[in-house]
């Protein structure tokens, strides 16, 4: 069993103080920071920036869009190269974290963004890269993947390489307090899907199994509390750790068909990634249940303490309702006349369908999108 290397991890309220020493150790003198407009205006961002700027030059790209396009990441790369950056910090949710990985890769690889799409298309280790999550769901701080949007094909595409793994990550619960309730719920469901898919993937292994089951228990324990009590630091820390463990799980296994079915929703209709996963979780899990009852019983027991394969999906649906998520594609505003196009598009996501525990045909894809549209 081969395990993906893990970044150096700093956890807790004072974790950002370690950033100065880590940057010094990496020999970083010109730091390019990738973040979003909301985070760039927070007290936590200013604190991070002041630490990074100790005896160093700093430039900031603060306009990262949700589901960043390949074109926008190319713009970031151009700015980072003009600035002559030698290190990158990604701070925010999945979008700036994923974008920062590709920027860091481009600083040490003479390749365009489109040339790095796919598996192992980043030949050299990225420039020193440091990740600071402000959401609890993507697990991007420990993953070897970056998801970008191809606007021409209206699809999500992935850069997958151990050479984009962060050098270090900083998990600070206070930085996640500013998440709006909807972001708390969608990112939390993203972590749920990461853990569940990793446990069901044909690439599962004992390490990913352990990380996945631990993440599920934390999500059941803390997600609803974090949604209802945003300043509850114990709940925020619990969800940060859930995201972290789930990230380790799927990095060492894989996500599967839930993510594949989410890609057209994001690429064609700009549904936030975590929400797209949440919308498709029920139909895809129900499809995967037959023949995998023992694994589903494990998941249910870890998630809610009931060892019954049939319990998992209803328990997840209840959680989704309790944290204010739409329960159907129709409720989320997806046009029914695009279900066929999305079914055809998802069949092209072979990287993820190939590791799903149950075969999926075009007829299956049509059925699952229809079930999701009707909220079944």
C-alpha positions as a Python dict, from the first residue, in 0.01 Angstrom:
ca = {
    (1, 'X'): (0, 0, 0),
    (2, 'X'): (142, 337, -106),
    (3, 'X'): (43, 638, 104),
    (4, 'X'): (36, 992, -38),
    (5, 'X'): (278, 1218, 154),
    (6, 'X'): (114, 1455, 402),
    (7, 'X'): (203, 1823, 449),
    (8, 'X'): (333, 1953, 780),
    (9, 'X'): (24, 2036, 986),
    (10, 'X'): (-21, 2313, 1245),
    (11, 'X'): (-347, 2310, 1444),
    (12, 'X'): (-508, 2541, 1697),
    (13, 'X'): (-579, 2906, 1771),
    (14, 'X'): (-211, 3005, 1759),
    (15, 'X'): (-116, 2799, 1454),
    (16, 'X'): (-56, 3104, 1232),
    (17, 'X'): (241, 3206, 1447),
    (18, 'X'): (425, 2908, 1298),
    (19, 'X'): (389, 3056, 948),
    (20, 'X'): (689, 3288, 987),
    (21, 'X'): (926, 3007, 1074),
    (22, 'X'): (792, 2780, 802),
    (23, 'X'): (839, 3050, 536),
    (24, 'X'): (1192, 3116, 661),
    (25, 'X'): (1274, 2745, 651),
    (26, 'X'): (1152, 2731, 290),
    (27, 'X'): (1373, 3028, 195),
    (28, 'X'): (1069, 3225, 79),
    (29, 'X'): (1124, 3598, 21),
    (30, 'X'): (849, 3695, -226),
    (31, 'X'): (506, 3561, -130),
    (32, 'X'): (207, 3550, -366),
    (33, 'X'): (-119, 3517, -172),
    (34, 'X'): (-431, 3376, -338),
    (35, 'X'): (-763, 3445, -165),
    (36, 'X'): (-1117, 3567, -225),
    (37, 'X'): (-1286, 3905, -180),
    (38, 'X'): (-1464, 3812, 144),
    (39, 'X'): (-1164, 3661, 319),
    (40, 'X'): (-933, 3945, 213),
    (41, 'X'): (-1138, 4182, 429),
    (42, 'X'): (-1124, 3974, 748),
    (43, 'X'): (-914, 4024, 1058),
    (44, 'X'): (-772, 3675, 1017),
    (45, 'X'): (-642, 3758, 671),
    (46, 'X'): (-471, 4073, 795),
    (47, 'X'): (-307, 3874, 1074),
    (48, 'X'): (-181, 3613, 828),
    (49, 'X'): (-55, 3878, 587),
    (50, 'X'): (134, 4061, 860),
    (51, 'X'): (312, 3739, 960),
    (52, 'X'): (395, 3658, 597),
    (53, 'X'): (529, 4009, 537),
    (54, 'X'): (794, 3995, 810),
    (55, 'X'): (1109, 4081, 612),
    (56, 'X'): (940, 3960, 292),
    (57, 'X'): (764, 4112, -10),
    (58, 'X'): (396, 4021, -46),
    (59, 'X'): (149, 4044, -336),
    (60, 'X'): (-219, 3954, -309),
    (61, 'X'): (-469, 3821, -562),
    (62, 'X'): (-800, 3870, -380),
    (63, 'X'): (-1055, 3818, -657),
    (64, 'X'): (-1071, 3439, -678),
    (65, 'X'): (-1412, 3333, -806),
    (66, 'X'): (-1608, 3033, -688),
    (67, 'X'): (-1520, 2733, -905),
    (68, 'X'): (-1227, 2925, -1058),
    (69, 'X'): (-1189, 2902, -1432),
    (70, 'X'): (-871, 2794, -1607),
    (71, 'X'): (-854, 3145, -1753),
    (72, 'X'): (-861, 3312, -1412),
    (73, 'X'): (-589, 3082, -1280),
    (74, 'X'): (-378, 3168, -1586),
    (75, 'X'): (-422, 3534, -1488),
    (76, 'X'): (-303, 3457, -1134),
    (77, 'X'): (2, 3277, -1272),
    (78, 'X'): (92, 3574, -1491),
    (79, 'X'): (72, 3809, -1193),
    (80, 'X'): (276, 3576, -972),
    (81, 'X'): (549, 3548, -1235),
    (82, 'X'): (557, 3926, -1290),
    (83, 'X'): (595, 3966, -913),
    (84, 'X'): (875, 3704, -925),
    (85, 'X'): (710, 3504, -648),
    (86, 'X'): (907, 3221, -494),
    (87, 'X'): (630, 3090, -264),
    (88, 'X'): (250, 3083, -259),
    (89, 'X'): (-9, 3101, 19),
    (90, 'X'): (-367, 2992, -50),
    (91, 'X'): (-619, 3115, 207),
    (92, 'X'): (-993, 3061, 189),
    (93, 'X'): (-1227, 2787, 77),
    (94, 'X'): (-1172, 2525, -188),
    (95, 'X'): (-1154, 2773, -476),
    (96, 'X'): (-852, 2980, -364),
    (97, 'X'): (-683, 2675, -214),
    (98, 'X'): (-713, 2478, -539),
    (99, 'X'): (-613, 2776, -750),
    (100, 'X'): (-304, 2838, -537),
    (101, 'X'): (-184, 2483, -606),
    (102, 'X'): (-180, 2540, -980),
    (103, 'X'): (-11, 2879, -937),
    (104, 'X'): (262, 2718, -726),
    (105, 'X'): (300, 2441, -985),
    (106, 'X'): (337, 2693, -1267),
    (107, 'X'): (619, 2872, -1083),
    (108, 'X'): (838, 2563, -1107),
    (109, 'X'): (702, 2406, -1427),
    (110, 'X'): (707, 2574, -1767),
    (111, 'X'): (353, 2467, -1847),
    (112, 'X'): (21, 2634, -1917),
    (113, 'X'): (-281, 2552, -1704),
    (114, 'X'): (-435, 2332, -1973),
    (115, 'X'): (-112, 2133, -1998),
    (116, 'X'): (-136, 2037, -1630),
    (117, 'X'): (-492, 1900, -1646),
    (118, 'X'): (-512, 1526, -1583),
    (119, 'X'): (-306, 1282, -1382),
    (120, 'X'): (67, 1331, -1325),
    (121, 'X'): (107, 1617, -1573),
    (122, 'X'): (312, 1830, -1328),
    (123, 'X'): (668, 1695, -1364),
    (124, 'X'): (845, 1907, -1100),
    (125, 'X'): (757, 1978, -735),
    (126, 'X'): (560, 2300, -702),
    (127, 'X'): (709, 2613, -545),
    (128, 'X'): (672, 2623, -164),
    (129, 'X'): (298, 2620, -103),
    (130, 'X'): (119, 2693, 224),
    (131, 'X'): (-254, 2643, 274),
    (132, 'X'): (-488, 2805, 527),
    (133, 'X'): (-850, 2683, 505),
    (134, 'X'): (-1134, 2909, 616),
    (135, 'X'): (-1403, 2649, 539),
    (136, 'X'): (-1444, 2293, 663),
    (137, 'X'): (-1513, 2059, 377),
    (138, 'X'): (-1278, 2046, 81),
    (139, 'X'): (-979, 1899, 264),
    (140, 'X'): (-770, 2072, -2),
    (141, 'X'): (-500, 2142, 255),
    (142, 'X'): (-390, 1777, 236),
    (143, 'X'): (-488, 1671, -115),
    (144, 'X'): (-296, 1624, -438),
    (145, 'X'): (-578, 1754, -655),
    (146, 'X'): (-701, 2089, -782),
    (147, 'X'): (-1043, 2131, -944),
    (148, 'X'): (-1083, 2403, -1208),
    (149, 'X'): (-1364, 2497, -1444),
    (150, 'X'): (-1330, 2459, -1819),
    (151, 'X'): (-1572, 2730, -1931),
    (152, 'X'): (-1564, 2620, -2295),
    (153, 'X'): (-1675, 2264, -2217),
    (154, 'X'): (-1879, 2369, -1910),
    (155, 'X'): (-1716, 2097, -1702),
    (156, 'X'): (-1497, 2068, -1395),
    (157, 'X'): (-1148, 1936, -1467),
    (158, 'X'): (-875, 1818, -1232),
    (159, 'X'): (-502, 1861, -1193),
    (160, 'X'): (-390, 1550, -1006),
    (161, 'X'): (-28, 1518, -895),
    (162, 'X'): (172, 1464, -578),
    (163, 'X'): (381, 1757, -698),
    (164, 'X'): (103, 2001, -602),
    (165, 'X'): (79, 1880, -243),
    (166, 'X'): (112, 2174, 2),
    (167, 'X'): (431, 2204, 203),
    (168, 'X'): (236, 2294, 518),
    (169, 'X'): (-119, 2366, 631),
    (170, 'X'): (-259, 2572, 917),
    (171, 'X'): (-590, 2468, 1076),
    (172, 'X'): (-727, 2757, 1284),
    (173, 'X'): (-1089, 2718, 1405),
    (174, 'X'): (-1135, 3094, 1453),
    (175, 'X'): (-1080, 3146, 1080),
    (176, 'X'): (-1390, 2940, 999),
    (177, 'X'): (-1629, 3135, 1225),
    (178, 'X'): (-1708, 3387, 952),
    (179, 'X'): (-1854, 3120, 723),
    (180, 'X'): (-2219, 3193, 642),
    (181, 'X'): (-2459, 2911, 739),
    (182, 'X'): (-2505, 2800, 377),
    (183, 'X'): (-2127, 2764, 330),
    (184, 'X'): (-2103, 2573, 658),
    (185, 'X'): (-2366, 2327, 536),
    (186, 'X'): (-2238, 2281, 180),
    (187, 'X'): (-1874, 2238, 280),
    (188, 'X'): (-1974, 2001, 557),
    (189, 'X'): (-2160, 1786, 307),
    (190, 'X'): (-1856, 1795, 80),
    (191, 'X'): (-1654, 1640, 363),
    (192, 'X'): (-1927, 1378, 412),
    (193, 'X'): (-1906, 1281, 46),
    (194, 'X'): (-1526, 1269, 52),
    (195, 'X'): (-1531, 1028, 345),
    (196, 'X'): (-1816, 812, 218),
    (197, 'X'): (-1683, 782, -136),
    (198, 'X'): (-1332, 705, -12),
    (199, 'X'): (-1472, 417, 194),
    (200, 'X'): (-1667, 276, -103),
    (201, 'X'): (-1404, 333, -374),
    (202, 'X'): (-1248, 30, -537),
    (203, 'X'): (-913, 190, -439),
    (204, 'X'): (-996, 184, -66),
    (205, 'X'): (-733, 63, 180),
    (206, 'X'): (-698, 30, 559),
    (207, 'X'): (-553, 381, 596),
    (208, 'X'): (-824, 555, 395),
    (209, 'X'): (-1087, 346, 573),
    (210, 'X'): (-973, 466, 915),
    (211, 'X'): (-961, 831, 810),
    (212, 'X'): (-1304, 810, 644),
    (213, 'X'): (-1482, 654, 940),
    (214, 'X'): (-1328, 904, 1183),
    (215, 'X'): (-1442, 1193, 962),
    (216, 'X'): (-1799, 1064, 946),
    (217, 'X'): (-1830, 1047, 1324),
    (218, 'X'): (-1710, 1405, 1358),
    (219, 'X'): (-1950, 1528, 1090),
    (220, 'X'): (-2250, 1370, 1261),
    (221, 'X'): (-2136, 1510, 1595),
    (222, 'X'): (-2054, 1866, 1492),
    (223, 'X'): (-2198, 1979, 1156),
    (224, 'X'): (-2547, 2066, 1275),
    (225, 'X'): (-2402, 2246, 1578),
    (226, 'X'): (-2161, 2446, 1361),
    (227, 'X'): (-2456, 2543, 1139),
    (228, 'X'): (-2677, 2654, 1430),
    (229, 'X'): (-2403, 2799, 1653),
    (230, 'X'): (-2147, 2958, 1419),
    (231, 'X'): (-1926, 3088, 1699),
    (232, 'X'): (-1900, 2751, 1875),
    (233, 'X'): (-1525, 2694, 1845),
    (234, 'X'): (-1547, 2331, 1956),
    (235, 'X'): (-1785, 2259, 1669),
    (236, 'X'): (-1571, 2459, 1426),
    (237, 'X'): (-1260, 2267, 1529),
    (238, 'X'): (-1448, 1939, 1504),
    (239, 'X'): (-1550, 2017, 1146),
    (240, 'X'): (-1198, 2133, 1053),
    (241, 'X'): (-1068, 1797, 1170),
    (242, 'X'): (-1349, 1614, 988),
    (243, 'X'): (-1252, 1791, 666),
    (244, 'X'): (-885, 1709, 730),
    (245, 'X'): (-949, 1338, 791),
    (246, 'X'): (-1184, 1315, 493),
    (247, 'X'): (-921, 1483, 276),
    (248, 'X'): (-662, 1227, 382),
    (249, 'X'): (-914, 950, 314),
    (250, 'X'): (-996, 1036, -45),
    (251, 'X'): (-641, 1142, -130),
    (252, 'X'): (-529, 791, -41),
    (253, 'X'): (-833, 627, -203),
    (254, 'X'): (-1052, 831, -438),
    (255, 'X'): (-1385, 1000, -465),
    (256, 'X'): (-1631, 822, -692),
    (257, 'X'): (-1961, 879, -872),
    (258, 'X'): (-2112, 1142, -641),
    (259, 'X'): (-1838, 1381, -746),
    (260, 'X'): (-1868, 1273, -1108),
    (261, 'X'): (-2241, 1356, -1108),
    (262, 'X'): (-2169, 1688, -934),
    (263, 'X'): (-1930, 1808, -1205),
    (264, 'X'): (-2196, 1889, -1469),
    (265, 'X'): (-2404, 2068, -1205),
    (266, 'X'): (-2109, 2293, -1127),
    (267, 'X'): (-1980, 2334, -1481),
    (268, 'X'): (-2317, 2391, -1651),
    (269, 'X'): (-2524, 2556, -1377),
    (270, 'X'): (-2263, 2696, -1134),
    (271, 'X'): (-2403, 2499, -840),
    (272, 'X'): (-2149, 2528, -554),
    (273, 'X'): (-1940, 2213, -532),
    (274, 'X'): (-2053, 2097, -187),
    (275, 'X'): (-2418, 2158, -270),
    (276, 'X'): (-2386, 1966, -596),
    (277, 'X'): (-2243, 1671, -404),
    (278, 'X'): (-2520, 1694, -145),
    (279, 'X'): (-2788, 1695, -416),
    (280, 'X'): (-2649, 1383, -583),
    (281, 'X'): (-2547, 1189, -269),
    (282, 'X'): (-2880, 1013, -213),
    (283, 'X'): (-2941, 875, -564),
    (284, 'X'): (-2579, 768, -612),
    (285, 'X'): (-2552, 603, -270),
    (286, 'X'): (-2879, 417, -329),
    (287, 'X'): (-2739, 294, -662),
    (288, 'X'): (-2422, 174, -488),
    (289, 'X'): (-2597, -1, -198),
    (290, 'X'): (-2672, -337, -360),
    (291, 'X'): (-2376, -569, -317),
    (292, 'X'): (-2204, -333, -72),
    (293, 'X'): (-2433, -377, 227),
    (294, 'X'): (-2153, -456, 472),
    (295, 'X'): (-1960, -141, 382),
    (296, 'X'): (-2279, 66, 409),
    (297, 'X'): (-2342, -82, 753),
    (298, 'X'): (-1991, 30, 853),
    (299, 'X'): (-2064, 380, 725),
    (300, 'X'): (-2396, 403, 906),
    (301, 'X'): (-2243, 283, 1232),
    (302, 'X'): (-1959, 536, 1209),
    (303, 'X'): (-2193, 817, 1108),
    (304, 'X'): (-2488, 779, 1343),
    (305, 'X'): (-2417, 475, 1562),
    (306, 'X'): (-2674, 246, 1394),
    (307, 'X'): (-2533, -60, 1220),
    (308, 'X'): (-2788, -89, 941),
    (309, 'X'): (-2699, -41, 574),
    (310, 'X'): (-3046, 96, 496),
    (311, 'X'): (-3014, 373, 755),
    (312, 'X'): (-2731, 574, 597),
    (313, 'X'): (-2917, 758, 320),
    (314, 'X'): (-3225, 852, 530),
    (315, 'X'): (-2997, 981, 806),
    (316, 'X'): (-2804, 1192, 555),
    (317, 'X'): (-3127, 1327, 405),
    (318, 'X'): (-3242, 1430, 753),
    (319, 'X'): (-2913, 1607, 818),
    (320, 'X'): (-2936, 1792, 486),
    (321, 'X'): (-3285, 1915, 575),
    (322, 'X'): (-3171, 2023, 922),
    (323, 'X'): (-2889, 2233, 780),
    (324, 'X'): (-3103, 2414, 526),
    (325, 'X'): (-2999, 2250, 201),
    (326, 'X'): (-3228, 2207, -101),
    (327, 'X'): (-3359, 1852, -124),
    (328, 'X'): (-3394, 1827, -503),
    (329, 'X'): (-3245, 1958, -827),
    (330, 'X'): (-3582, 2121, -896),
    (331, 'X'): (-3563, 2311, -567),
    (332, 'X'): (-3207, 2415, -654),
    (333, 'X'): (-3330, 2566, -982),
    (334, 'X'): (-3185, 2311, -1225),
    (335, 'X'): (-3391, 2295, -1548),
    (336, 'X'): (-3546, 1956, -1614),
    (337, 'X'): (-3467, 1984, -1985),
    (338, 'X'): (-3094, 1965, -1911),
    (339, 'X'): (-3100, 1630, -1730),
    (340, 'X'): (-3025, 1439, -2049),
    (341, 'X'): (-2729, 1663, -2134),
    (342, 'X'): (-2588, 1619, -1786),
    (343, 'X'): (-2633, 1241, -1802),
    (344, 'X'): (-2436, 1232, -2126),
    (345, 'X'): (-2168, 1461, -1981),
    (346, 'X'): (-2118, 1257, -1665),
    (347, 'X'): (-2037, 947, -1869),
    (348, 'X'): (-1721, 1126, -1977),
    (349, 'X'): (-1592, 1152, -1618),
    (350, 'X'): (-1430, 811, -1654),
    (351, 'X'): (-1160, 881, -1393),
    (352, 'X'): (-1424, 869, -1118),
    (353, 'X'): (-1678, 631, -1265),
    (354, 'X'): (-1402, 370, -1302),
    (355, 'X'): (-1348, 356, -924),
    (356, 'X'): (-1717, 358, -829),
    (357, 'X'): (-1817, 31, -654),
    (358, 'X'): (-2107, -30, -896),
    (359, 'X'): (-2114, 3, -1273),
    (360, 'X'): (-2302, 305, -1410),
    (361, 'X'): (-2457, 308, -1756),
    (362, 'X'): (-2612, 601, -1942),
    (363, 'X'): (-2955, 468, -1844),
    (364, 'X'): (-2843, 466, -1479),
    (365, 'X'): (-2717, 823, -1512),
    (366, 'X'): (-3050, 938, -1653),
    (367, 'X'): (-3236, 765, -1371),
    (368, 'X'): (-3015, 913, -1097),
    (369, 'X'): (-3043, 1268, -1229),
    (370, 'X'): (-3421, 1222, -1252),
    (371, 'X'): (-3433, 1092, -893),
    (372, 'X'): (-3226, 1389, -779),
    (373, 'X'): (-3452, 1626, -971),
    (374, 'X'): (-3760, 1483, -798),
    (375, 'X'): (-3593, 1466, -458),
    (376, 'X'): (-3626, 1087, -436),
}
